[in-house]
Amino acid sequence: MAVYRSKGIVLRSIRYGEADRILDLYTRDAGLVSAIAKGIRRTRSRFGARLEPLSCVDFVAYHGRTLDTVTQAEVLRSFHGVREDLARFEAAAGMVGSVRALSGGDEADRRVFNLLYNGLDALERGDSGFDSVEAAFGLKLSMLAGYAPQLDDCLSCGFKLNEAPEPLYFAPNHGGVLCPECRTVTGDTFPMPPGTLDRLRILIEHPIRESLSENGPGEGVLRVVRAHVLAHAPGHSISGGVRISGSRRLA
Ligand SMILES: [Zn+2]
């Protein structure tokens, strides 16, 4: 029975039976983990706290065939302020959906854990700009996953996008941008409102906590990021926040 200890952020927490919870966690040391916490909902549970979604916990678990079993957990940050506010929670749900979409599952990446923690921290501390945090998160996560969007040259003709007339066109399935001349070389493109390219670059270049000070990403930015993440999700059928919130908010 291999026992391990890690920090993890609760992506999902569902009731199971009388007193148990099944958790999906993004852990610092083992990537995505599904685990059961037995007896956690009893009044005199040995767990110090309830494992609510978005909580960052320090936990001990042992490996199981399908589910690991959590034996101890201590909440390090509850991110209560994110969970209790709709605008913050929607941005966090988008981030969680992106993690579920882009993480293969078995590879651990501390950078993803840190990015998620810092993104939730920015949402909790900030007063506005939550869409910018979500957009910055999606961009940085896709880069960590090896899917950096191509924002320098036209995907088709190689023309410098800085010198191309707007509007430019985003092609999610090709992970980049087309100049107006080339916009018909592939289907499934959409025009980006003027200034979108610059805003995308700013979000990529700055730490995620600084994205709060961006004056709203503009709906074009979030649309690009969500389409980019979704197009690069291995399964494409994951019922996480990306598809649900994306289709709702882009409609
Ligand atoms: Zn072109």
Residues whose N, C-alpha, C, O or C-beta is under 5 A from the ligand:
A	BS01	ZN	C154 S156 C157 G158 F159 C179 C182
